[in-house]
Amino acid sequence: MAFSQRDIEPILVYSDTSNFEFTGEWQYLSTDIYLFNGENFGNLINELDFSKTKPSKRALRRKGLEEERLEYLLITANLKNVKFFGGNDITYPLYNFQISKDKESKYQTFVSDNIESIRIIDNLPLYSASNFIDAEIKVRAITNNDRDQMLSLVASQLKNISKILNPSEALLSIIGEFGNFIEANTRKKEYRFSSTIRLFEQKNFDTRIHSIKVYALSTANSKTAEIDPQSLSNYLDTLNHSTVNKLTLKKLISHTEYPLVVVVNYKSLYDMVEVTGDEVNFANIEKRKFKIESDFRAGLINADTYRQEKDYISFLTVFANLKSNLEVYSLSYKTGNTDALSSSLFRMLQYYRQLIKTFDEIKYKYKGNTTYLNVFKKEYESILGYASLYLDDDHNLKQLKNLVKTLIELEANPKVEQTLLESVISSLRFSDMFKTDMMIQSQEGQLISNHLKRLEEQYYQSVFENDIKRLSSIDPQTDITSLKQRIRNTPCGVCRSRGFDAIKEYELLFSEHLRKRELSKVDSLSKILKPWLFDQIQLIHLIKSNFTVLFPTSNNSDGCAYLQELVAAAERDVINIKDFLNIDISEKDISIIKNLFDKLQALKGKVDESLTSICKLKPTLCSSSVENDTVKVEQADIAK
């Protein structure tokens, strides 16, 4: 009897796919197989009408065979063109049930009803298969004379596996499963497949049902199996169903007459290893790099995911450098090391700018790539969020972050609205914290300097130029306090430099104006003093002449001495005034001019005071006509 004559045909009675949009990042496939109505295999086997084809005992003895009887019901699954298996077909047993005869000599099977499902593959990379794997189901009734067919099945599959140069652990597990199959067959035990081809051990995959296929097991003598497809289709179209179990399928299918094999395919989303900002360091980056390389070589991730992981690792490396310099900055800040502080701030500027620009390049590179949009993008944004958070720790770091943001915006669009100019310049001016050689020798420093030169010139022309130019023509006495305050407070370096230069020139003009005004005051005073000097010299001469008359040389009284001191002081001050008036102060500093004016006024006052005192104390000294008798009387009085 030929082996193929005993095949029980699996008839596809239902096939549908979920309407969920599985984009490129859903790149792993899992397949579960369910067996329903196994208790009805006996009816199915008896439909084969095996007894009608049974040869005579004489024919069996002539061929050296035992009387043929059915012993096993073997159900296998064949996976075709799976690249992960080296392109070879892989067929492995799912179930092997014993067949026996009842009292009425009818065939019967004993099938366990506690088998939930068999997961034949778990998270197989889809790039190694088609969009999904269609397992070809075969059901065979095996006789006692066909046992070698079972061994032949095992042998052919072992040979296929042996052709794979670098078999994975998943493939090696299938070899063990064939051993389990032979052992169960030898001991005449029920067998079911139990070694899932599991490629990933992590359990955090986001998994959804992709498709369901229902096969009715039948023979040529079977009735047509019918199921209601609507319930299953409605279930598939409900997007919140990510998994299904045997009980749910049984209710949905609602068919009990013939055994059914249900194949449920799942797709899983690639779930990258998430990291927090605090976890990013060079050691962990190396571990991640090693894992990605290993997974790619093992065929566990596809080329697109590998490229994106490599790009993400490069991004994390930039972030790690930013963190490293942040630590240097914090230490320098605590110790007061200004040189190290400036250097670390500048390097943070470079790495933070590189981090943002790298993300912009990645967005452009993977524009429209669903794996990037649904898996990687949020991880990039998370790391950028940590970077932004770290740069909020103090005033310097906040200004650094604002400088980088401003610089990147200017690179994208160099034009700045007039209302934003001062704010943009203020952000760029944080670069004054950096050493000059760093600014000159780096690309970032040159960019900042070029933007400042252009924007400050624009700001100067629109805000300060007219007011500063007006300083050369306005009245020197004009109050420019407000303009000084504006120039002092502006972040615009060019505006401050040109403004202070103009104010300096203005103040020189104003100083000259004040100097000339003081000169004018001295000239006016000089015109007053010249005739006054003549009068005072005359008066002093008169006083001295009268003194010789009124006070003989033999008179040494205290009153006489006091009057002589007053006369001498007045005469000395008059001489000083005369000398001061002869000094040329036309080119002298304003302070000298003011000092001279003050001295002249003071000396004039002292002369007036001295001479007035003399005239009050002794009016006759200031008289131009003194009678001889009066003089004699006064001399007599003084002598007494």
C-alpha positions, 0 to 999 in steps of 0.5 A, a space after each residue: 500500500 503506497 504511503 500517499 494513499 493514507 494521507 488525510 487532506 488538510 482543506 483550507 476553509 478559512 484564511 484572513 489577515 488583520 486590517 492593522 497596518 503592519 509597517 516595516 518595524 513589525 519584522 518578527 513572526 511567531 506561529 501558533 498551531 492549534 488542534 481542535 476536535 481531536 477526538 473525532 480522528 477515529 471517524 476520519 481514519 475509518 473514512 479511509 476505508 483501510 480494510 477494503 484495501 488490505 492485502 491477503 495474508 498469503 500476499 503479506 507472507 510472500 512479501 515478508 510483511 506482518 498483517 498490516 494495521 494502522 498504528 499512528 496518526 502523524 501530523 507534520 508542518 513543512 516550512 518552505 524557503 525560510 532563509 534563516 534555515 539556510 533556504 532548505 525546507 524544514 519539516 518537523 512533526 507536530 503530533 503523533 497519536 496512537 491508533 488502536 481498534 475498538 471492540 467492533 474492530 473500528 479504528 480509534 485514537 486517544 488524543 489529549 484535549 489539554 494541548 493549548 497550542 504549539 508555538 513552532 516559531 517565536 519571533 523569527 526575523 521576517 527578512 528571512 522569510 516572506 511577509 508571513 510563513 505559511 506552514 504546510 500541514 500534512 496528516 498521515 496514517 502510518 501502518 506497522 509496515 510503514 515505520 521506516 517512513 517516519 525514520 525517513 522523515 527524520 533522516 531527511 530533515 537531519 540531512 537538511 539541517 546538516 547543510 547549514 554551515 553555522 546552525 543556531 541554537 534554535 536549529 539545534 533544538 529541532 534536532 533534539 525534538 526529532 530525538 523526542 519524536 523517535 523516543 515517543 514513537 519507540 515507547 508508543 507514547 503520544 507525541 507533540 512538538 515542544 521545542 519552540 524555535 525561539 530566537 529572542 529571549 526578551 519578553 518585551 515584544 509588542 505582538 499582534 495577530 497578523 493572520 489566521 488560517 483554518 484547515 479542516 482535516 478530511 478524506 475523499 469520503 468526508 463531507 464538506 466542512 463549513 465554518 462561519 467566517 464572519 466571527 473570525 473576521 470580526 475578531 481579526 478586525 478588532 485592533 485591540 486583540 493582540 493575542 488569542 487562545 484556544 477557548 476563544 478560537 473554539 467559540 469563534 469557529 464553532 465547528 465540531 464534526 471534523 478535526 481542525 488545524 488552526 494556524 495563527 501568525 503573529 507579527 512583533 514590533 522590533 523593540 530596541 533596548 531603551 536607556 535613560 540619560 544616566 545609564 549612558 556611558 562609554 562602557 554601556 555603549 560598547 556593550 550595546 555595540 557588541 550586542 547589535 553586531 552579534 545579533 546582526 551576524 546571527 541574523 536576528 535583526 535586518 540590515 535596516 535595523 542594524 544601520 539605525 542601531 549603528 547610527 543611534 550608537 553614534 548619537 549616544 557616543 556624542 551624548 556620552 562626551 557631553 556628559 563627560 565634559 559636564 562632569 569636568 565643568 561641575 568639578 571646575 566650578 566647585 574648585 574655581 578653576 576658570 581655565 578648565 571651566 571655560 574649556 569644558 563649557 566650549 567643548 559642551 557647546 561643540 557636543 551639544 550642537 553636534 547632538 542636535 545636528 546629528 538628530 536633524 541629519 537622522 530625521 532627514 536620512 530616515 524620513 518616511 522610514 516607519 521603523 525610525 518613526 515608530 521605534 527609534 525617534 522617541 529614543 532620540 527625543 528622550 536622549 535630547 530631553 535628558 541633555 536639555 535637562 542637564 543643561 538647566 542646572 545653573 545659569 552658565 549651562 542655561 546660557 550655553 544651551 540658549 547659545 547652541 539653540 540660537 546658533 543652529 537657528 541661524 545656520 538654518 535661517 541667517 535672517 533675524 527679525 529686528 525685534 529679535 536682534 538684541 535677544 539673538 546677539 545677547 545669546 551669542 555674546 555668551 561666547 565671551 566666556 570662551 578663550 580667544 584661541 578656542 574661538 579662532 581655531 574652531 568651526 563653532 567659534 568662527 560661526 559665532 564670530 561671523 554671525 556676531 559681526 553681521 548682526 551687531 552691524 545690523 543692530 548698530 545701524 538700526 538702533 545706535 548709529 543716528 544717536 551716536 553720530 549726532 554727538 558730534 554736532 549737538 550742544 556740548 551741554 546736552 544731557 546724554 545720560 540716557 544714551 550712556 545708559 543704553 550703550 552701557 546696557 546693550 549686549 552689542 559689542 560693536 555698539 558699545 565700542 563705537 558708542 564709547 568712542 563717540 562719547 569719549 570724543 563728545 566728552 573731550 569737546 565738552 571738556 574743552 567747552 568747560 575749559 574755555 568757559 573757565 578761561 573766560 571766567 579767569 579773563 573776566 576776573 583778570 579785567 576786574 583785578 587789574 584796576 583793583 590791584 592798582 588801587 590796593 597797591 596805592 592803599 598799601 603804599 599810603 598805609 605804609 607811609 602813614 605808618 612811619 609817621 604814626 609809629 616811630 621805629 622805637 615803638 614795639 607794642 603788640 598793636 603795632 606789630 599786629 598792624 604790620 603783619 596785616 600790612 605785610 600779608 596784604 602786600 604779599 597777597 597783592 604780589 601773588 595776584 600780580 604774579 598769577 595774572 602774568 601766568 599764561 593758562 590758555 593751553 592749560 588743563 581745566 583743573 589748573 584754570 579752575 584752581 587759578 580762578 579760585 586762588 585769585 578770588 581767594 587772594 582778592 578776598 584776603 587782601 580786601 579782608 586785611 586792608 579793611 581790618 587795618 582801616 577799621 583798626 586804625 582809620 588814620 593809616 588809610 587817610 591821605 591827609 593827616 594833620 601834624 598836631 593830630 599826629 603829635 597827640 596820637 604819638 603822645 597817647 601811644 607813648 603813654 
